[in-house]
């Protein structure tokens, strides 16, 4: 698998987890949902930058 795939997969998983936590903004987990969603975005960006930054089209 290409470099960065694990980071992107983790970001998607954390994003889905955060989406489930945003049920009510007055609940006790709203801050945790905000933190998890920011972490998910950072993981997605890190994975995408790893995939874009690596040149896999080098010819011999």
C-alpha positions as CSV (number, residue, x, y, z in Angstrom):
1,X,0.0,0.0,0.0
2,X,1.2,3.5,-0.6
3,X,2.8,5.5,2.1
4,X,0.3,7.5,4.2
5,X,-2.6,5.1,3.8
6,X,-2.5,4.2,7.5
7,X,-2.7,7.9,8.5
8,X,-5.6,8.4,6.2
9,X,-7.4,5.3,7.4
10,X,-6.9,6.5,11.0
11,X,-8.2,9.9,10.1
12,X,-11.4,8.5,8.6
13,X,-12.0,6.2,11.6
14,X,-11.5,9.1,14.0
15,X,-13.8,11.3,11.9
16,X,-16.6,8.8,12.0
17,X,-16.1,8.4,15.7
18,X,-16.3,12.2,16.2
19,X,-19.4,12.4,14.0
20,X,-21.2,10.0,16.3
21,X,-20.2,12.1,19.3
22,X,-21.7,15.3,18.0
23,X,-25.3,14.3,18.9
24,X,-25.9,17.1,21.4
25,X,-23.7,20.1,21.9
26,X,-24.7,20.4,25.5
27,X,-23.6,16.9,26.4
28,X,-20.4,16.0,28.3
29,X,-18.6,14.7,25.2
30,X,-18.9,17.7,23.0
31,X,-15.4,19.0,23.7
32,X,-14.0,15.5,23.2
33,X,-15.8,15.3,19.8
34,X,-14.2,18.6,18.8
35,X,-10.7,17.4,19.8
36,X,-11.2,14.1,18.0
37,X,-12.4,15.8,14.8
38,X,-9.4,18.1,14.8
39,X,-7.1,15.1,15.3
40,X,-8.9,13.3,12.4
41,X,-8.3,16.3,10.2
42,X,-4.6,16.3,11.1
43,X,-4.3,12.6,10.4
44,X,-6.0,13.0,7.0
45,X,-3.7,15.9,6.1
46,X,-0.6,14.0,7.2
47,X,-1.5,11.0,5.2
48,X,-2.4,13.0,2.1
49,X,0.9,14.9,2.3
50,X,2.8,11.7,2.6
51,X,1.1,10.3,-0.4
52,X,1.6,13.4,-2.5
53,X,5.1,14.0,-1.5
54,X,6.4,10.6,-2.5
55,X,7.3,10.3,-6.2
56,X,6.3,6.8,-7.3
57,X,6.7,7.4,-11.0
58,X,10.5,7.3,-11.1
59,X,11.8,5.3,-14.1
60,X,14.9,3.1,-13.9
